[in-house]
Amino acid sequence: MTAVMMTGTMDEPGPVWLTEREVEVLRAWLCTESKASAARELFIAECTVAEHVARVRAKYVAAGRHATTKTALAARLLQDGHVRLDELR
């Protein structure tokens, strides 16, 4: 089972499929200064936040849509409709 949902052609990759939890963790991380802050907000370990971020980045790499920075990952999430701009306080 693949975690990447491709709806376009090879030239136009579709949105990447993410779980609700991945989106929740990424949204918390994007709205805070660090993974540690996001972890405190969600009552999880910092390494859990890091693991979610790494898995999501891997999904985007697999789809040919790299997101190597926090800003690039936020842009990908916005492009794919996983978050809205107003959710990123």
PDB file of N, CA, C and O in Angstrom:
ATOM      1  N   MET A   1       0.847  -1.179   0.000  1.00  0.00           N
ATOM      2  CA  MET A   1       0.000   0.000   0.000  1.00  0.00           C
ATOM      3  C   MET A   1       0.884   1.232   0.000  1.00  0.00           C
ATOM      4  O   MET A   1       1.816   1.336   0.798  1.00  0.00           O
ATOM      5  N   THR A   2       0.597   2.152  -0.882  1.00  0.00           N
ATOM      6  CA  THR A   2       1.397   3.365  -0.967  1.00  0.00           C
ATOM      7  C   THR A   2       0.687   4.515  -0.273  1.00  0.00           C
ATOM      8  O   THR A   2      -0.542   4.579  -0.250  1.00  0.00           O
ATOM      9  N   ALA A   3       1.465   5.413   0.286  1.00  0.00           N
ATOM     10  CA  ALA A   3       0.892   6.554   0.989  1.00  0.00           C
ATOM     11  C   ALA A   3       0.736   7.754   0.069  1.00  0.00           C
ATOM     12  O   ALA A   3       0.220   8.792   0.485  1.00  0.00           O
ATOM     13  N   VAL A   4       1.176   7.623  -1.175  1.00  0.00           N
ATOM     14  CA  VAL A   4       1.134   8.742  -2.108  1.00  0.00           C
ATOM     15  C   VAL A   4      -0.029   8.548  -3.064  1.00  0.00           C
ATOM     16  O   VAL A   4      -0.152   7.502  -3.701  1.00  0.00           O
ATOM     17  N   MET A   5      -0.871   9.547  -3.161  1.00  0.00           N
ATOM     18  CA  MET A   5      -1.985   9.502  -4.076  1.00  0.00           C
ATOM     19  C   MET A   5      -1.636  10.375  -5.271  1.00  0.00           C
ATOM     20  O   MET A   5      -1.499  11.591  -5.134  1.00  0.00           O
ATOM     21  N   MET A   6      -1.492   9.771  -6.425  1.00  0.00           N
ATOM     22  CA  MET A   6      -1.147  10.518  -7.619  1.00  0.00           C
ATOM     23  C   MET A   6      -2.399  10.655  -8.477  1.00  0.00           C
ATOM     24  O   MET A   6      -3.008   9.652  -8.850  1.00  0.00           O
ATOM     25  N   THR A   7      -2.782  11.878  -8.790  1.00  0.00           N
ATOM     26  CA  THR A   7      -3.972  12.078  -9.605  1.00  0.00           C
ATOM     27  C   THR A   7      -3.648  12.714 -10.942  1.00  0.00           C
ATOM     28  O   THR A   7      -4.499  12.736 -11.832  1.00  0.00           O
ATOM     29  N   GLY A   8      -2.443  13.231 -11.107  1.00  0.00           N
ATOM     30  CA  GLY A   8      -2.068  13.880 -12.352  1.00  0.00           C
ATOM     31  C   GLY A   8      -1.234  12.961 -13.220  1.00  0.00           C
ATOM     32  O   GLY A   8      -1.143  11.757 -12.977  1.00  0.00           O
ATOM     33  N   THR A   9      -0.632  13.545 -14.228  1.00  0.00           N
ATOM     34  CA  THR A   9       0.266  12.796 -15.088  1.00  0.00           C
ATOM     35  C   THR A   9       1.639  12.782 -14.452  1.00  0.00           C
ATOM     36  O   THR A   9       1.844  13.376 -13.393  1.00  0.00           O
ATOM     37  N   MET A  10       2.582  12.109 -15.091  1.00  0.00           N
ATOM     38  CA  MET A  10       3.943  12.092 -14.560  1.00  0.00           C
ATOM     39  C   MET A  10       4.526  13.503 -14.507  1.00  0.00           C
ATOM     40  O   MET A  10       5.350  13.796 -13.640  1.00  0.00           O
ATOM     41  N   ASP A  11       4.108  14.382 -15.429  1.00  0.00           N
ATOM     42  CA  ASP A  11       4.600  15.754 -15.428  1.00  0.00           C
ATOM     43  C   ASP A  11       3.909  16.604 -14.359  1.00  0.00           C
ATOM     44  O   ASP A  11       4.461  17.597 -13.885  1.00  0.00           O
ATOM     45  N   GLU A  12       2.705  16.200 -13.992  1.00  0.00           N
ATOM     46  CA  GLU A  12       1.925  16.950 -13.018  1.00  0.00           C
ATOM     47  C   GLU A  12       1.503  16.032 -11.878  1.00  0.00           C
ATOM     48  O   GLU A  12       0.395  15.496 -11.895  1.00  0.00           O
ATOM     49  N   PRO A  13       2.367  15.846 -10.895  1.00  0.00           N
ATOM     50  CA  PRO A  13       1.986  14.981  -9.781  1.00  0.00           C
ATOM     51  C   PRO A  13       0.801  15.552  -9.023  1.00  0.00           C
ATOM     52  O   PRO A  13       0.667  16.768  -8.881  1.00  0.00           O
ATOM     53  N   GLY A  14      -0.050  14.671  -8.542  1.00  0.00           N
ATOM     54  CA  GLY A  14      -1.217  15.094  -7.777  1.00  0.00           C
ATOM     55  C   GLY A  14      -0.867  15.316  -6.325  1.00  0.00           C
ATOM     56  O   GLY A  14       0.299  15.246  -5.937  1.00  0.00           O
ATOM     57  N   PRO A  15      -1.883  15.583  -5.524  1.00  0.00           N
ATOM     58  CA  PRO A  15      -1.645  15.818  -4.105  1.00  0.00           C
ATOM     59  C   PRO A  15      -1.144  14.559  -3.395  1.00  0.00           C
ATOM     60  O   PRO A  15      -1.455  13.435  -3.790  1.00  0.00           O
ATOM     61  N   VAL A  16      -0.379  14.774  -2.363  1.00  0.00           N
ATOM     62  CA  VAL A  16       0.138  13.678  -1.548  1.00  0.00           C
ATOM     63  C   VAL A  16      -0.876  13.386  -0.448  1.00  0.00           C
ATOM     64  O   VAL A  16      -1.378  14.303   0.202  1.00  0.00           O
ATOM     65  N   TRP A  17      -1.172  12.115  -0.245  1.00  0.00           N
ATOM     66  CA  TRP A  17      -2.116  11.701   0.790  1.00  0.00           C
ATOM     67  C   TRP A  17      -1.422  11.707   2.143  1.00  0.00           C
ATOM     68  O   TRP A  17      -0.348  11.128   2.305  1.00  0.00           O
ATOM     69  N   LEU A  18      -2.052  12.374   3.121  1.00  0.00           N
ATOM     70  CA  LEU A  18      -1.527  12.416   4.481  1.00  0.00           C
ATOM     71  C   LEU A  18      -2.632  12.006   5.444  1.00  0.00           C
ATOM     72  O   LEU A  18      -3.814  12.235   5.184  1.00  0.00           O
ATOM     73  N   THR A  19      -2.239  11.401   6.552  1.00  0.00           N
ATOM     74  CA  THR A  19      -3.221  11.047   7.568  1.00  0.00           C
ATOM     75  C   THR A  19      -3.638  12.306   8.329  1.00  0.00           C
ATOM     76  O   THR A  19      -2.947  13.324   8.297  1.00  0.00           O
ATOM     77  N   GLU A  20      -4.770  12.217   9.005  1.00  0.00           N
ATOM     78  CA  GLU A  20      -5.228  13.340   9.823  1.00  0.00           C
ATOM     79  C   GLU A  20      -4.204  13.668  10.898  1.00  0.00           C
ATOM     80  O   GLU A  20      -3.968  14.839  11.195  1.00  0.00           O
ATOM     81  N   ARG A  21      -3.600  12.650  11.479  1.00  0.00           N
ATOM     82  CA  ARG A  21      -2.615  12.871  12.545  1.00  0.00           C
ATOM     83  C   ARG A  21      -1.371  13.553  11.998  1.00  0.00           C
ATOM     84  O   ARG A  21      -0.821  14.445  12.644  1.00  0.00           O
ATOM     85  N   GLU A  22      -0.922  13.144  10.818  1.00  0.00           N
ATOM     86  CA  GLU A  22       0.243  13.807  10.212  1.00  0.00           C
ATOM     87  C   GLU A  22      -0.043  15.290  10.014  1.00  0.00           C
ATOM     88  O   GLU A  22       0.801  16.135  10.310  1.00  0.00           O
ATOM     89  N   VAL A  23      -1.222  15.599   9.517  1.00  0.00           N
ATOM     90  CA  VAL A  23      -1.585  17.000   9.295  1.00  0.00           C
ATOM     91  C   VAL A  23      -1.671  17.750  10.619  1.00  0.00           C
ATOM     92  O   VAL A  23      -1.210  18.887  10.717  1.00  0.00           O
ATOM     93  N   GLU A  24      -2.255  17.127  11.634  1.00  0.00           N
ATOM     94  CA  GLU A  24      -2.363  17.758  12.948  1.00  0.00           C
ATOM     95  C   GLU A  24      -0.981  18.085  13.525  1.00  0.00           C
ATOM     96  O   GLU A  24      -0.760  19.182  14.038  1.00  0.00           O
ATOM     97  N   VAL A  25      -0.062  17.130  13.439  1.00  0.00           N
ATOM     98  CA  VAL A  25       1.283  17.332  13.977  1.00  0.00           C
ATOM     99  C   VAL A  25       2.024  18.392  13.174  1.00  0.00           C
ATOM    100  O   VAL A  25       2.692  19.253  13.747  1.00  0.00           O
ATOM    101  N   LEU A  26       1.911  18.333  11.857  1.00  0.00           N
ATOM    102  CA  LEU A  26       2.599  19.331  11.027  1.00  0.00           C
ATOM    103  C   LEU A  26       2.036  20.725  11.255  1.00  0.00           C
ATOM    104  O   LEU A  26       2.787  21.700  11.301  1.00  0.00           O
ATOM    105  N   ARG A  27       0.732  20.823  11.395  1.00  0.00           N
ATOM    106  CA  ARG A  27       0.123  22.133  11.646  1.00  0.00           C
ATOM    107  C   ARG A  27       0.656  22.716  12.964  1.00  0.00           C
ATOM    108  O   ARG A  27       0.987  23.900  13.032  1.00  0.00           O
ATOM    109  N   ALA A  28       0.735  21.894  13.992  1.00  0.00           N
ATOM    110  CA  ALA A  28       1.265  22.360  15.283  1.00  0.00           C
ATOM    111  C   ALA A  28       2.716  22.793  15.135  1.00  0.00           C
ATOM    112  O   ALA A  28       3.114  23.823  15.680  1.00  0.00           O
ATOM    113  N   TRP A  29       3.505  22.022  14.409  1.00  0.00           N
ATOM    114  CA  TRP A  29       4.921  22.350  14.206  1.00  0.00           C
ATOM    115  C   TRP A  29       5.078  23.643  13.405  1.00  0.00           C
ATOM    116  O   TRP A  29       5.930  24.475  13.720  1.00  0.00           O
ATOM    117  N   LEU A  30       4.260  23.806  12.376  1.00  0.00           N
ATOM    118  CA  LEU A  30       4.356  25.013  11.550  1.00  0.00           C
ATOM    119  C   LEU A  30       3.951  26.268  12.318  1.00  0.00           C
ATOM    120  O   LEU A  30       4.402  27.368  11.996  1.00  0.00           O
ATOM    121  N   CYS A  31       3.110  26.107  13.325  1.00  0.00           N
ATOM    122  CA  CYS A  31       2.619  27.257  14.097  1.00  0.00           C
ATOM    123  C   CYS A  31       3.460  27.547  15.339  1.00  0.00           C
ATOM    124  O   CYS A  31       3.149  28.460  16.103  1.00  0.00           O
ATOM    125  N   THR A  32       4.511  26.780  15.534  1.00  0.00           N
ATOM    126  CA  THR A  32       5.384  27.010  16.684  1.00  0.00           C
ATOM    127  C   THR A  32       6.807  27.213  16.200  1.00  0.00           C
ATOM    128  O   THR A  32       7.098  27.091  15.011  1.00  0.00           O
ATOM    129  N   GLU A  33       7.684  27.523  17.134  1.00  0.00           N
ATOM    130  CA  GLU A  33       9.071  27.800  16.777  1.00  0.00           C
ATOM    131  C   GLU A  33       9.923  26.549  16.634  1.00  0.00           C
ATOM    132  O   GLU A  33      10.992  26.589  16.027  1.00  0.00           O
ATOM    133  N   SER A  34       9.449  25.427  17.196  1.00  0.00           N
ATOM    134  CA  SER A  34      10.302  24.237  17.185  1.00  0.00           C
ATOM    135  C   SER A  34       9.472  22.966  17.304  1.00  0.00           C
ATOM    136  O   SER A  34       8.283  23.000  17.621  1.00  0.00           O
ATOM    137  N   LYS A  35      10.127  21.860  17.043  1.00  0.00           N
ATOM    138  CA  LYS A  35       9.489  20.556  17.236  1.00  0.00           C
ATOM    139  C   LYS A  35       9.184  20.336  18.710  1.00  0.00           C
ATOM    140  O   LYS A  35       8.166  19.734  19.052  1.00  0.00           O
ATOM    141  N   ALA A  36      10.061  20.821  19.583  1.00  0.00           N
ATOM    142  CA  ALA A  36       9.835  20.678  21.025  1.00  0.00           C
ATOM    143  C   ALA A  36       8.565  21.419  21.449  1.00  0.00           C
ATOM    144  O   ALA A  36       7.792  20.902  22.257  1.00  0.00           O
ATOM    145  N   SER A  37       8.345  22.604  20.922  1.00  0.00           N
ATOM    146  CA  SER A  37       7.143  23.372  21.252  1.00  0.00           C
ATOM    147  C   SER A  37       5.882  22.664  20.753  1.00  0.00           C
ATOM    148  O   SER A  37       4.872  22.609  21.454  1.00  0.00           O
ATOM    149  N   ALA A  38       5.954  22.129  19.544  1.00  0.00           N
ATOM    150  CA  ALA A  38       4.818  21.394  18.993  1.00  0.00           C
ATOM    151  C   ALA A  38       4.535  20.156  19.832  1.00  0.00           C
ATOM    152  O   ALA A  38       3.377  19.824  20.089  1.00  0.00           O
ATOM    153  N   ALA A  39       5.582  19.481  20.254  1.00  0.00           N
ATOM    154  CA  ALA A  39       5.422  18.280  21.077  1.00  0.00           C
ATOM    155  C   ALA A  39       4.731  18.611  22.397  1.00  0.00           C
ATOM    156  O   ALA A  39       3.837  17.885  22.830  1.00  0.00           O
ATOM    157  N   ARG A  40       5.139  19.693  23.030  1.00  0.00           N
ATOM    158  CA  ARG A  40       4.506  20.112  24.291  1.00  0.00           C
ATOM    159  C   ARG A  40       3.024  20.422  24.077  1.00  0.00           C
ATOM    160  O   ARG A  40       2.179  20.050  24.891  1.00  0.00           O
ATOM    161  N   GLU A  41       2.724  21.103  22.980  1.00  0.00           N
ATOM    162  CA  GLU A  41       1.341  21.473  22.676  1.00  0.00           C
ATOM    163  C   GLU A  41       0.461  20.236  22.473  1.00  0.00           C
ATOM    164  O   GLU A  41      -0.708  20.232  22.859  1.00  0.00           O
ATOM    165  N   LEU A  42       1.022  19.197  21.870  1.00  0.00           N
ATOM    166  CA  LEU A  42       0.261  17.989  21.552  1.00  0.00           C
ATOM    167  C   LEU A  42       0.412  16.880  22.601  1.00  0.00           C
ATOM    168  O   LEU A  42      -0.212  15.825  22.486  1.00  0.00           O
ATOM    169  N   PHE A  43       1.237  17.121  23.617  1.00  0.00           N
ATOM    170  CA  PHE A  43       1.496  16.127  24.663  1.00  0.00           C
ATOM    171  C   PHE A  43       2.089  14.834  24.089  1.00  0.00           C
ATOM    172  O   PHE A  43       1.680  13.729  24.446  1.00  0.00           O
ATOM    173  N   ILE A  44       3.068  15.008  23.185  1.00  0.00           N
ATOM    174  CA  ILE A  44       3.787  13.878  22.607  1.00  0.00           C
ATOM    175  C   ILE A  44       5.281  14.162  22.705  1.00  0.00           C
ATOM    176  O   ILE A  44       5.683  15.270  23.059  1.00  0.00           O
ATOM    177  N   ALA A  45       6.088  13.182  22.399  1.00  0.00           N
ATOM    178  CA  ALA A  45       7.538  13.355  22.447  1.00  0.00           C
ATOM    179  C   ALA A  45       8.033  14.129  21.226  1.00  0.00           C
ATOM    180  O   ALA A  45       7.455  14.049  20.143  1.00  0.00           O
ATOM    181  N   GLU A  46       9.110  14.873  21.427  1.00  0.00           N
ATOM    182  CA  GLU A  46       9.706  15.628  20.324  1.00  0.00           C
ATOM    183  C   GLU A  46      10.112  14.697  19.180  1.00  0.00           C
ATOM    184  O   GLU A  46       9.986  15.057  18.009  1.00  0.00           O
ATOM    185  N   CYS A  47      10.598  13.503  19.521  1.00  0.00           N
ATOM    186  CA  CYS A  47      11.002  12.564  18.467  1.00  0.00           C
ATOM    187  C   CYS A  47       9.799  12.095  17.650  1.00  0.00           C
ATOM    188  O   CYS A  47       9.954  11.722  16.487  1.00  0.00           O
ATOM    189  N   THR A  48       8.610  12.110  18.237  1.00  0.00           N
ATOM    190  CA  THR A  48       7.397  11.751  17.494  1.00  0.00           C
ATOM    191  C   THR A  48       7.085  12.826  16.462  1.00  0.00           C
ATOM    192  O   THR A  48       6.712  12.511  15.332  1.00  0.00           O
ATOM    193  N   VAL A  49       7.234  14.079  16.835  1.00  0.00           N
ATOM    194  CA  VAL A  49       7.049  15.176  15.882  1.00  0.00           C
ATOM    195  C   VAL A  49       8.060  15.035  14.752  1.00  0.00           C
ATOM    196  O   VAL A  49       7.708  15.145  13.577  1.00  0.00           O
ATOM    197  N   ALA A  50       9.305  14.792  15.105  1.00  0.00           N
ATOM    198  CA  ALA A  50      10.354  14.643  14.084  1.00  0.00           C
ATOM    199  C   ALA A  50      10.054  13.483  13.146  1.00  0.00           C
ATOM    200  O   ALA A  50      10.299  13.579  11.943  1.00  0.00           O
ATOM    201  N   GLU A  51       9.533  12.402  13.680  1.00  0.00           N
ATOM    202  CA  GLU A  51       9.188  11.236  12.851  1.00  0.00           C
ATOM    203  C   GLU A  51       8.056  11.557  11.878  1.00  0.00           C
ATOM    204  O   GLU A  51       8.111  11.167  10.711  1.00  0.00           O
ATOM    205  N   HIS A  52       7.037  12.262  12.347  1.00  0.00           N
ATOM    206  CA  HIS A  52       5.941  12.670  11.455  1.00  0.00           C
ATOM    207  C   HIS A  52       6.465  13.579  10.339  1.00  0.00           C
ATOM    208  O   HIS A  52       6.115  13.396   9.173  1.00  0.00           O
ATOM    209  N   VAL A  53       7.290  14.544  10.691  1.00  0.00           N
ATOM    210  CA  VAL A  53       7.857  15.458   9.689  1.00  0.00           C
ATOM    211  C   VAL A  53       8.670  14.667   8.674  1.00  0.00           C
ATOM    212  O   VAL A  53       8.536  14.893   7.471  1.00  0.00           O
ATOM    213  N   ALA A  54       9.502  13.753   9.131  1.00  0.00           N
ATOM    214  CA  ALA A  54      10.337  12.948   8.229  1.00  0.00           C
ATOM    215  C   ALA A  54       9.478  12.086   7.300  1.00  0.00           C
ATOM    216  O   ALA A  54       9.777  11.973   6.112  1.00  0.00           O
ATOM    217  N   ARG A  55       8.427  11.485   7.827  1.00  0.00           N
ATOM    218  CA  ARG A  55       7.553  10.647   6.990  1.00  0.00           C
ATOM    219  C   ARG A  55       6.841  11.467   5.927  1.00  0.00           C
ATOM    220  O   ARG A  55       6.723  11.034   4.781  1.00  0.00           O
ATOM    221  N   VAL A  56       6.365  12.650   6.303  1.00  0.00           N
ATOM    222  CA  VAL A  56       5.681  13.502   5.329  1.00  0.00           C
ATOM    223  C   VAL A  56       6.662  13.972   4.261  1.00  0.00           C
ATOM    224  O   VAL A  56       6.337  13.978   3.073  1.00  0.00           O
ATOM    225  N   ARG A  57       7.854  14.361   4.681  1.00  0.00           N
ATOM    226  CA  ARG A  57       8.859  14.765   3.683  1.00  0.00           C
ATOM    227  C   ARG A  57       9.165  13.610   2.728  1.00  0.00           C
ATOM    228  O   ARG A  57       9.328  13.826   1.527  1.00  0.00           O
ATOM    229  N   ALA A  58       9.244  12.397   3.250  1.00  0.00           N
ATOM    230  CA  ALA A  58       9.504  11.220   2.411  1.00  0.00           C
ATOM    231  C   ALA A  58       8.370  10.998   1.416  1.00  0.00           C
ATOM    232  O   ALA A  58       8.616  10.596   0.278  1.00  0.00           O
ATOM    233  N   LYS A  59       7.149  11.251   1.827  1.00  0.00           N
ATOM    234  CA  LYS A  59       6.014  11.112   0.909  1.00  0.00           C
ATOM    235  C   LYS A  59       6.118  12.122  -0.228  1.00  0.00           C
ATOM    236  O   LYS A  59       5.837  11.795  -1.381  1.00  0.00           O
ATOM    237  N   TYR A  60       6.520  13.342   0.092  1.00  0.00           N
ATOM    238  CA  TYR A  60       6.678  14.351  -0.953  1.00  0.00           C
ATOM    239  C   TYR A  60       7.851  14.024  -1.869  1.00  0.00           C
ATOM    240  O   TYR A  60       7.771  14.262  -3.074  1.00  0.00           O
ATOM    241  N   VAL A  61       8.921  13.492  -1.332  1.00  0.00           N
ATOM    242  CA  VAL A  61      10.051  13.060  -2.168  1.00  0.00           C
ATOM    243  C   VAL A  61       9.592  11.965  -3.125  1.00  0.00           C
ATOM    244  O   VAL A  61       9.909  12.003  -4.314  1.00  0.00           O
ATOM    245  N   ALA A  62       8.845  10.989  -2.609  1.00  0.00           N
ATOM    246  CA  ALA A  62       8.354   9.892  -3.442  1.00  0.00           C
ATOM    247  C   ALA A  62       7.457  10.390  -4.570  1.00  0.00           C
ATOM    248  O   ALA A  62       7.392   9.783  -5.639  1.00  0.00           O
ATOM    249  N   ALA A  63       6.767  11.502  -4.322  1.00  0.00           N
ATOM    250  CA  ALA A  63       5.894  12.089  -5.333  1.00  0.00           C
ATOM    251  C   ALA A  63       6.643  13.035  -6.266  1.00  0.00           C
ATOM    252  O   ALA A  63       6.054  13.612  -7.180  1.00  0.00           O
ATOM    253  N   GLY A  64       7.954  13.190  -6.028  1.00  0.00           N
ATOM    254  CA  GLY A  64       8.748  14.092  -6.869  1.00  0.00           C
ATOM    255  C   GLY A  64       8.541  15.558  -6.547  1.00  0.00           C
ATOM    256  O   GLY A  64       8.771  16.421  -7.394  1.00  0.00           O
ATOM    257  N   ARG A  65       8.112  15.844  -5.338  1.00  0.00           N
ATOM    258  CA  ARG A  65       7.813  17.212  -4.921  1.00  0.00           C
ATOM    259  C   ARG A  65       8.534  17.498  -3.607  1.00  0.00           C
ATOM    260  O   ARG A  65       7.900  17.598  -2.557  1.00  0.00           O
ATOM    261  N   HIS A  66       9.822  17.624  -3.664  1.00  0.00           N
ATOM    262  CA  HIS A  66      10.653  17.806  -2.476  1.00  0.00           C
ATOM    263  C   HIS A  66      10.207  19.011  -1.649  1.00  0.00           C
ATOM    264  O   HIS A  66       9.750  20.018  -2.190  1.00  0.00           O
ATOM    265  N   ALA A  67      10.348  18.890  -0.336  1.00  0.00           N
ATOM    266  CA  ALA A  67      10.033  19.969   0.596  1.00  0.00           C
ATOM    267  C   ALA A  67      11.082  19.916   1.705  1.00  0.00           C
ATOM    268  O   ALA A  67      10.843  19.359   2.776  1.00  0.00           O
ATOM    269  N   THR A  68      12.234  20.497   1.433  1.00  0.00           N
ATOM    270  CA  THR A  68      13.375  20.344   2.339  1.00  0.00           C
ATOM    271  C   THR A  68      13.409  21.352   3.481  1.00  0.00           C
ATOM    272  O   THR A  68      14.164  21.170   4.436  1.00  0.00           O
ATOM    273  N   THR A  69      12.617  22.395   3.402  1.00  0.00           N
ATOM    274  CA  THR A  69      12.587  23.390   4.473  1.00  0.00           C
ATOM    275  C   THR A  69      11.190  23.463   5.078  1.00  0.00           C
ATOM    276  O   THR A  69      10.226  22.965   4.498  1.00  0.00           O
ATOM    277  N   LYS A  70      11.094  24.074   6.223  1.00  0.00           N
ATOM    278  CA  LYS A  70       9.798  24.252   6.881  1.00  0.00           C
ATOM    279  C   LYS A  70       8.862  25.061   5.987  1.00  0.00           C
ATOM    280  O   LYS A  70       7.679  24.741   5.872  1.00  0.00           O
ATOM    281  N   THR A  71       9.383  26.093   5.365  1.00  0.00           N
ATOM    282  CA  THR A  71       8.575  26.932   4.480  1.00  0.00           C
ATOM    283  C   THR A  71       8.100  26.156   3.260  1.00  0.00           C
ATOM    284  O   THR A  71       6.946  26.283   2.851  1.00  0.00           O
ATOM    285  N   ALA A  72       8.982  25.355   2.677  1.00  0.00           N
ATOM    286  CA  ALA A  72       8.610  24.549   1.512  1.00  0.00           C
ATOM    287  C   ALA A  72       7.542  23.526   1.875  1.00  0.00           C
ATOM    288  O   ALA A  72       6.625  23.276   1.093  1.00  0.00           O
ATOM    289  N   LEU A  73       7.658  22.937   3.053  1.00  0.00           N
ATOM    290  CA  LEU A  73       6.659  21.964   3.491  1.00  0.00           C
ATOM    291  C   LEU A  73       5.313  22.651   3.721  1.00  0.00           C
ATOM    292  O   LEU A  73       4.271  22.092   3.380  1.00  0.00           O
ATOM    293  N   ALA A  74       5.323  23.832   4.285  1.00  0.00           N
ATOM    294  CA  ALA A  74       4.084  24.594   4.470  1.00  0.00           C
ATOM    295  C   ALA A  74       3.445  24.887   3.115  1.00  0.00           C
ATOM    296  O   ALA A  74       2.229  24.775   2.962  1.00  0.00           O
ATOM    297  N   ALA A  75       4.254  25.256   2.147  1.00  0.00           N
ATOM    298  CA  ALA A  75       3.740  25.539   0.803  1.00  0.00           C
ATOM    299  C   ALA A  75       3.099  24.297   0.192  1.00  0.00           C
ATOM    300  O   ALA A  75       2.034  24.389  -0.419  1.00  0.00           O
ATOM    301  N   ARG A  76       3.734  23.140   0.349  1.00  0.00           N
ATOM    302  CA  ARG A  76       3.172  21.886  -0.184  1.00  0.00           C
ATOM    303  C   ARG A  76       1.833  21.563   0.473  1.00  0.00           C
ATOM    304  O   ARG A  76       0.886  21.159  -0.202  1.00  0.00           O
ATOM    305  N   LEU A  77       1.757  21.741   1.790  1.00  0.00           N
ATOM    306  CA  LEU A  77       0.510  21.463   2.501  1.00  0.00           C
ATOM    307  C   LEU A  77      -0.604  22.404   2.040  1.00  0.00           C
ATOM    308  O   LEU A  77      -1.755  21.989   1.899  1.00  0.00           O
ATOM    309  N   LEU A  78      -0.260  23.661   1.808  1.00  0.00           N
ATOM    310  CA  LEU A  78      -1.236  24.618   1.284  1.00  0.00           C
ATOM    311  C   LEU A  78      -1.661  24.235  -0.129  1.00  0.00           C
ATOM    312  O   LEU A  78      -2.852  24.243  -0.438  1.00  0.00           O
ATOM    313  N   GLN A  79      -0.705  23.902  -0.985  1.00  0.00           N
ATOM    314  CA  GLN A  79      -1.002  23.522  -2.372  1.00  0.00           C
ATOM    315  C   GLN A  79      -1.935  22.322  -2.441  1.00  0.00           C
ATOM    316  O   GLN A  79      -2.822  22.268  -3.293  1.00  0.00           O
ATOM    317  N   ASP A  80      -1.737  21.369  -1.555  1.00  0.00           N
ATOM    318  CA  ASP A  80      -2.523  20.136  -1.585  1.00  0.00           C
ATOM    319  C   ASP A  80      -3.818  20.223  -0.784  1.00  0.00           C
ATOM    320  O   ASP A  80      -4.577  19.256  -0.721  1.00  0.00           O
ATOM    321  N   GLY A  81      -4.073  21.378  -0.172  1.00  0.00           N
ATOM    322  CA  GLY A  81      -5.314  21.584   0.555  1.00  0.00           C
ATOM    323  C   GLY A  81      -5.366  20.921   1.920  1.00  0.00           C
ATOM    324  O   GLY A  81      -6.448  20.752   2.484  1.00  0.00           O
ATOM    325  N   HIS A  82      -4.218  20.546   2.458  1.00  0.00           N
ATOM    326  CA  HIS A  82      -4.190  19.928   3.784  1.00  0.00           C
ATOM    327  C   HIS A  82      -4.355  20.955   4.900  1.00  0.00           C
ATOM    328  O   HIS A  82      -4.852  20.629   5.977  1.00  0.00           O
ATOM    329  N   VAL A  83      -3.941  22.185   4.645  1.00  0.00           N
ATOM    330  CA  VAL A  83      -4.110  23.271   5.598  1.00  0.00           C
ATOM    331  C   VAL A  83      -4.550  24.519   4.851  1.00  0.00           C
ATOM    332  O   VAL A  83      -4.340  24.653   3.646  1.00  0.00           O
ATOM    333  N   ARG A  84      -5.161  25.424   5.593  1.00  0.00           N
ATOM    334  CA  ARG A  84      -5.515  26.735   5.046  1.00  0.00           C
ATOM    335  C   ARG A  84      -4.557  27.761   5.635  1.00  0.00           C
ATOM    336  O   ARG A  84      -4.003  27.556   6.715  1.00  0.00           O
ATOM    337  N   LEU A  85      -4.369  28.836   4.938  1.00  0.00           N
ATOM    338  CA  LEU A  85      -3.444  29.870   5.405  1.00  0.00           C
ATOM    339  C   LEU A  85      -3.834  30.394   6.775  1.00  0.00           C
ATOM    340  O   LEU A  85      -2.960  30.661   7.600  1.00  0.00           O
ATOM    341  N   ASP A  86      -5.130  30.547   7.039  1.00  0.00           N
ATOM    342  CA  ASP A  86      -5.555  31.077   8.331  1.00  0.00           C
ATOM    343  C   ASP A  86      -5.294  30.094   9.477  1.00  0.00           C
ATOM    344  O   ASP A  86      -5.340  30.491  10.641  1.00  0.00           O
ATOM    345  N   GLU A  87      -5.022  28.825   9.174  1.00  0.00           N
ATOM    346  CA  GLU A  87      -4.700  27.848  10.208  1.00  0.00           C
ATOM    347  C   GLU A  87      -3.233  27.957  10.644  1.00  0.00           C
ATOM    348  O   GLU A  87      -2.846  27.408  11.675  1.00  0.00           O
ATOM    349  N   LEU A  88      -2.443  28.652   9.872  1.00  0.00           N
ATOM    350  CA  LEU A  88      -1.018  28.775  10.160  1.00  0.00           C
ATOM    351  C   LEU A  88      -0.710  30.085  10.871  1.00  0.00           C
ATOM    352  O   LEU A  88       0.307  30.721  10.596  1.00  0.00           O
ATOM    353  N   ARG A  89      -1.572  30.481  11.769  1.00  0.00           N
ATOM    354  CA  ARG A  89      -1.491  31.713  12.565  1.00  0.00           C
ATOM    355  C   ARG A  89      -0.248  32.490  12.307  1.00  0.00           C
ATOM    356  O   ARG A  89      -0.046  33.547  12.906  1.00  0.00           O
TER     357      ARG A  89
END
